[in-house]
Each structure stands twice: as C-alpha cells, then as structure tokens.
Amino acid sequence: MKKFLFLFSALVLISCREEAPQNTGSNSAGKAAFSEELQVTTNRRVELLPEARAEVNEWLAYATAQNEMQNLRNSTGHDILESSNSIMQIMESLKESTPDTLQTPAVQSRTNVLVTKAKILHQLSNKKQKNAEEIFEVANDLIVEFDNFKLQLNELFLKTPVDFEQELDEEFEEAKQGQPRNDTTSTLPVLSRE
C-alpha cells in the first residue's frame, strides 16, 4: 500500500512539473500584451455645454474623473492594472458627490454604469491570471461610458421646444416694446414688403 501511495505521489509531482513551463509561456505572452497601449475604439470626444460646464466647475470628483479618463486614453496595460483601484474609488466618489442640481435618474444611471465598469476593471486587474484583452476592453468601455455620462449632463441643459417658444415670446415682447405703437390693437408683427 505504501508503494502505491508513493508511486501515486510521484506521478502527481511529475505532472505538476510538466504544467509549470506551459503556464510561464502564457504568462510571458500576457506580460507582453500588457506593455501595449490601450487602443480606444472611438474618436468621439464629448465637450460639455457652457451651462453644464458651469455646473460641474466646482465639482472636484468630476474634474478628477475627467483627468483620469484622459490619462486612461494614453495608458498601457500595466498602467491600467496599477490605476484600477484608484479609478474605482474615483468613480464611487463621483457617484456619491453628485450635486443636487444634477441628481436626476438619468445622471444617477450613468454614474451607476461608471461605478460598475470601474469595479469590473478592478476585479479583472486583481485576478491571479489576468487577461489583457478583457482588461483593455473594459478600460475602453469605461472611456466610452464617461463620454455618455457627459452627454447626459449636456442633455440636462438642452432647451426644450417650450423653452424655445418662451424665448421667442420674450424676444417678441422686447421687439414690440421698442417699436412705436400702432393704432391697431393687433398683436401680430407688421411685415414690411420691400
């Protein structure tokens, strides 16, 4: 019985040794992949409208997240691995510190997506066997989602048809007050034919 147990143990040790060189080969290929730069799949860069920019001007978490996303665009795989924890913390801070004026369901949904993507990136970065392709894909998704977040902020400040109508009414009233009053009581502007 002892001989059988010894033989079995020897076979297990030999099989483990044979697998070890194969793992180091895939690890070296993985290490090479992490030295590559992130290839962002979108050329879209969203700029905030002046009204939105004024609203986020004092929001430190937004400025930090914006800076981190800019850095992420130019990162290597190793940079992404190192910054995954801070990216997750920054996105959580962004969500928790959203100003009251921006607390809408749509903005909250976008911050939830950012936090989720950042947590996935952090999880993938802390796995024992890291997959460079997955990490690059999630990092790219995070950049795209941050642009979507900025689009959502812009949408809060877009004028609706009601706003346009009100603005036209105000302009009409200002123009009406600046013109001499006609004897007619019509509120329609007089069209001139030249």
Secondary structure as GFF3:
##gff-version 3
##sequence-region A 1 194
A	DSSP	alpha_helix	2	34	.	.	.	ID=ss1
A	DSSP	alpha_helix	50	56	.	.	.	ID=ss2
A	DSSP	alpha_helix	60	73	.	.	.	ID=ss3
A	DSSP	alpha_helix	77	96	.	.	.	ID=ss4
A	DSSP	three_ten_helix	100	102	.	.	.	ID=ss5
A	DSSP	alpha_helix	105	125	.	.	.	ID=ss6
A	DSSP	alpha_helix	132	156	.	.	.	ID=ss7
A	DSSP	alpha_helix	161	178	.	.	.	ID=ss8
###
